[in-house]
Structures are given as structure tokens and as C-alpha cells.
Amino acid sequence: MADPREDLSLRRLKKFQSFYSSWKKLSPEEIRGVLEELREEIRYHNFRYFVLNQPLIPDAEYDRLFRLLEEIESVYPQWMDPS
């Protein structure tokens, strides 16, 4: 049986793709929400890749998500998550 999170993850991935170039136009509150969703998405893909050995997205797409996280955290270091 397919994991229902897979469809959700792919839809969210499309959402994050729209943020790659436009996130700086959002309010700090909106950016913080994106940041939390982005972290959750990265954790999900880490689990699929490292624990299940069933990646859902290509490495290059994961790298883009992670770079987006790093970019946001570089602008808002007070929101960095050490984990």
C-alpha cells in the first residue's frame, strides 16, 4: 500500500519549488512557517533515504531543499535549529 505522505510530499515539493526565488518577498511570519514546513519535509526525506532506503526525490532536489533551508537560516540565524 502506498504511503499517503508520498502524494503530500510531492505536492509540498512543488510548493517549495515556488519559494526558491521568492521567499524573500514573504513576511517574517510567513517565512518562519515555510521554515518549519521545510524542516519537516527534509526530515521526512532523510528518513526515507537513510532508514528505509526508499528515496522519493532525486538527490539534486533534496540538495535544493537543503540549500533553501541554509539560505533562510543565514538570513534569520535566530531561527536556526541545531538538529
C-alpha positions as CSV (number, residue, x, y, z in Angstrom):
1,M,0.0,0.0,0.0
2,A,1.4,3.4,-1.0
3,D,2.3,5.8,1.8
4,P,-0.3,8.7,1.6
5,R,2.5,11.0,2.7
6,E,4.2,10.4,-0.7
7,D,1.5,12.3,-2.6
8,L,1.5,15.0,0.1
9,S,5.3,15.2,-0.1
10,L,5.3,15.7,-3.9
11,R,2.6,18.4,-3.6
12,R,4.7,20.1,-0.9
13,L,7.8,19.8,-3.0
14,K,6.1,21.8,-5.8
15,K,5.2,24.4,-3.2
16,F,8.8,24.7,-2.1
17,Q,9.9,25.0,-5.6
18,S,7.9,28.2,-5.9
19,F,9.8,29.5,-2.8
20,Y,13.3,29.1,-4.2
21,S,13.4,32.5,-5.7
22,S,10.5,34.3,-4.0
23,W,10.8,33.5,-0.3
24,K,12.4,36.9,0.5
25,K,9.2,38.6,-0.5
26,L,7.3,36.9,2.3
27,S,6.7,38.4,5.7
28,P,8.9,37.1,8.6
29,E,5.9,35.2,10.0
30,E,5.3,33.5,6.6
31,I,9.0,32.7,6.3
32,R,9.0,31.1,9.7
33,G,6.1,28.9,8.7
34,V,7.9,27.9,5.5
35,L,11.0,27.2,7.5
36,E,9.1,24.8,9.8
37,E,7.5,23.0,6.9
38,L,10.8,22.8,5.1
39,R,12.4,21.2,8.1
40,E,9.6,18.7,8.4
41,E,10.0,17.9,4.7
42,I,13.7,17.4,4.9
43,R,13.3,15.1,8.0
44,Y,10.8,13.0,6.0
45,H,13.2,12.6,3.1
46,N,16.1,11.9,5.4
47,F,14.1,9.0,6.9
48,R,13.1,7.6,3.5
49,Y,16.7,7.8,2.3
50,F,18.7,6.7,5.3
51,V,16.3,4.4,7.2
52,L,14.0,3.0,4.6
53,N,16.5,3.2,1.6
54,Q,13.5,4.3,-0.5
55,P,14.2,7.9,-1.6
56,L,11.2,9.6,-3.0
57,I,13.0,12.5,-4.7
58,P,16.3,12.8,-6.6
59,D,19.4,13.8,-4.6
60,A,19.6,17.1,-6.6
61,E,16.1,18.1,-5.4
62,Y,16.9,17.2,-1.8
63,D,20.0,19.4,-2.2
64,R,17.9,22.3,-3.4
65,L,15.6,21.9,-0.4
66,F,18.6,21.8,2.0
67,R,20.2,24.9,0.3
68,L,16.9,26.7,0.7
69,L,16.9,25.9,4.4
70,E,20.5,27.1,4.7
71,E,19.7,30.3,2.9
72,I,16.8,31.1,5.1
73,E,18.7,30.3,8.2
74,S,21.6,32.5,7.1
75,V,19.2,35.5,6.9
76,Y,17.3,34.5,10.1
77,P,20.0,32.9,12.3
78,Q,17.8,33.3,15.4
79,W,15.6,30.6,13.8
80,M,18.3,28.0,13.3
81,D,17.7,24.5,14.6
82,P,20.9,22.7,15.7
83,S,19.4,19.3,14.9
